[in-house]
Amino acid sequence: MTENAPAPYGEFINRVERLVSLNQVGTHLYWDEQVMMPEGGTPARSRQRSAVSSLRHELLTDERMETLLNQLDDEELTQTQAANVREVRREYDEATRLPDDLTAEMDRAESAAQPKWRAAREANDYEEFRPALKRVVDLRKKYANHLDSGSPRFEVLFRSGEFSEPHLDFTVAEHVMERLRDELVPLLDRIRESDTDLSLDAFDVRIDTETQMAICRDALDVLEFDWEHGRFDTGPYHFSSGNPWDSRVTTQLHEDDWLGGLMRTLHEFGHTVNTWGLPKDQFGTPICSPVSHAMSESQSRFWENNVGKSKGFWELFLPKLKSRVPQFDDVSVDEAYRAANRILWDNFVRYRADELTYHLHVMVRWDVERELLDGDLDTADIPGRWDEKMEEYLGIRPDTLADGCLQDIHWSVGSISSFQNYTLGSVFAAQLQHAMERDIGDLSDRLAKGDVDVVQQWLHDNLHRHGSRYPTDELIETATGEPFTADYFLTYVTDKYERLYDC
């Protein structure tokens, strides 16, 4: 890893590997907290995660790291070496702008906020969560102000921190979001006026969660999940974490939404495929990680939607599903495909949304979070503002907080100014599919034939193996041969849904 490297680079990488190890320890502590830890373990876990975070912050920001970074600025580095230095320099510059105790304070606040969020959601009592949320928001505002007091906080958080897009200009993201708002709303209006109804009757069956776990395992098998290097569990929400040798997939299941549970599993599988494909020879360095949250989401959105909602996937998977659920014996591939792609007009929950209205759910959060960080919106007023935005974009108002502003865990873990990355991920995914189909042919046809390995190999060769070697804009152009554009996503969803709804 340090062969033919300048002398300071070897010491630099040794320190960086310790940083990465501490980060992965923190990640596994978080996974355990959500999946395995007893409910009463929060006080101890909060201290443990805070201690790991403090150690990592001290190692990242000490004088020797500054000296090494400055020395390496003057050295002739390979592309890989320069990328590692670039990523650590970016993180170092952010960290050294922060007071020593702020990161640990944020960790403590977020660990304390998560059980409060869960309890408030279950009790339908926003006030039970609001003090903890206010503390998280206030600390994130401080965080943004320390990083760049001259820019809007929402924009600062967009490009900084764990759930960020550091290499994509904010104006580019803003343009994409505005373009999608301008073009998706009229498309949905046309669909709403259509006489075509994609009935869910074929799949309208309650399935116990034990059977759902078996269904999801079957889907992971079909998509060639590597069980030697991954595990699959349930939790209070769906997420994934890990490294190329140890990746964890966690899903969320409901008896009345087995199809949503399957799609959430495929979403997290996408993250895991990405993780497995990262350059193992660079393990312990920033290169062996996705370059950004949005690019990571491109893989989860790809496997959830471009794959999981394709006709080819249902041709491949439906026989397995029928073997688990006899009620589906008479369901055809076309019926399954149509049911998987039906617009869910009365759905309140983002992660249960269909492929189109999902992005209007994101728009709600985009507006609310910007007002919360840079406008006059107080945490006390979030429920009312949320409901107003839901009615504006989706024409519905939630009856409960679990269907409203308490549906996502993200704010309790400090993830503010990140929801747009799911939409950006969908846009990246469509551009990747377009490039993939130039090389291997129609994606749906490949899936129907069981050529999952060909799809995974294309993604590995063109995307995963690069990790963080390139900034986001360079990576998407390297992978597809074209600069980042929303054209392919809008063509993909327009063509698909106009055919489905005959509009």
Secondary structure, DSSP 8 states (H G I E B T S, - for coil): --TT--HHHHHHHHHHHHHHHHHHHHHHHHHHHHHTS-GGGHHHHHHHHHHHHHHHHHHHHSHHHHHHHHHHHTS---HHHHHHHHHHHHHHHHHTTS-TTHHHHHHHHHHHHHHHHHHHHHHT-HHHHHHHHHHHHHHHHHHHHHH-TTS-HHHHHHHSSTT--TTS-HHHHHHHHHHHHHHHHHHHHHHHH-S-----GGG-----HHHHHHHHHHHHHHTT--GGGEEEEE-SS-EEEEETTEEEEEE---TT-HHHHHHHHHHHHHHHHHHHHS-GGGTTSTTSS-S-HHHHHHHHHIIIIIITTSHHHHHHHHHHHHHH-GGGTT--HHHHHHHHT---TT---GGG--TTTHHHHHHHHHHHHHHHHHSS--GGGHHHHHHHHHHHHHS---SSSTTTTTS-SGGGGT--S-THHHHHHHHHHHHHHHHHHHHH--HHHHHHTT-HHHHHHHHHHHTGGGTTSS-HHHHHHHHHSS---SHHHHHHHHHHHHHHHT-
